[in-house]
């Protein structure tokens, strides 16, 4: 069904949109602009929404706000916000009464006229998605970047052409109820995550699998052979398989091997027709072996779509995505990095492994039901001073002190980031690295990891 056909099908129906957040606001505006009867529900009250409430009502939107925003949900079609479980009692009751439950992303897959490349995983998906989109754009393609990155695309689907490419980052929440898969599906890696929302790790993995389980013979799946879970996906693909690995040579996909010219290693591509060197690791500006893996995943996805010389030129200049081991500033020989995206232990472990020297680590936030056992040993090996704040300070401290390699690492707990940065500044010496990498969500003090990272950067940039 095409975009205009879908909107026409809603003309005689009532639509309820649950959540008036960033991902759903363009959807609400679109539906209202087409004269569709819309009810928008949100747990925020009118005061919290501010002028947005009046603006929506002025366009004909009915609002259902506050603690009872899910009570007696009605509507022929209900759009859920991505982070909301589809099996909430209020939603399932509405479905039993005859409502159709969907989401902005599910409908986009239904109406998008161009091929879709989508990326999911526990770590690295935003950087990998960004690299894929930028490489295709550099190769002359018109790229529509969306999903968890960029902005919602459904409202723009009417202007997307068949020859364009949509590049999406997809979360487990978006994938839970998907019945369609992209033309090219990339899974970077999987580790326990979002267990504060998912019932268990098995459900989380099952949601991620939806990125490829609905593919067809002409589609492509890209899996990480070095990750235990994603390696188990090999053989389940419906179309062509490409894998990437730092540890072994692959028949189809990307792998590491000595560079043909010069020292060090390079990313090589094997596509069934031969093997070729694409990108020397020395030519990658982004630090960290995890970013090598991100490039390997991206190159596997765009092989045949982007010339190798464009990949090399891009890798030499791309400095990364905000909040992902982002260099904030260098002051008196000390480098300050913002890795606020690290909302899980595995992300912080990857960040710590990016630096050869021991760092001053600022960590802590809100727990999301994940074990911190694996973090402790890595912190002991890579950190010279651990500064903790937030609700998870105690559990992170315990993981460090209970690790077998604990050797008396200095651990200090503070009240907030200003105290943390002030302490780090007073203790850091020339050549040191100070990194915010919380290993926890931001929801104990901030709206999201972006706000957390920007607050940290503001404090760092105020240092004299």
Secondary structure, 3 states (H helix, E strand, C coil): CCHHHHHHHCCCCEEEEECCCHHHHHHHHHHHHCCCEEEEEECCCHHHHCHHHHHHHHCCCEEEECCCCCCCCCCCEEECCCCCCCCCHHHHHHHHCCCEEECHHHHHHHHCCCEEEEEECCCCHHHHHHHHHHHHHHCCCCEEEEECCCCCCHHHHHHCCCCCEEEEECCHHHHCCCCCCCCEEEECCCCCCCCCCCCCHHHHHHHHHHHHHCCCCCCEEEEECCCHHHHHCCCCCCCEEEEEECCCCCCEEEEEEECCCCCCEEEEEEECCCEEEEEEHHHCCCCCHHHHHHHHHHHHHHCCCCCHHHHHHHHCCCCCCCCCCEEEEEECCEEEEECCCCCCHHHHHHHHCCCCCCEEEEECCECCCCCCHHHHHHHHHHEEEEEECCCCHHHHHHHHHCCCCCCCCCEEECCCHHHHHHHHHHHCCCCCEEEECCCCECCCCCCCHHHHHHHHHHHHHCCC
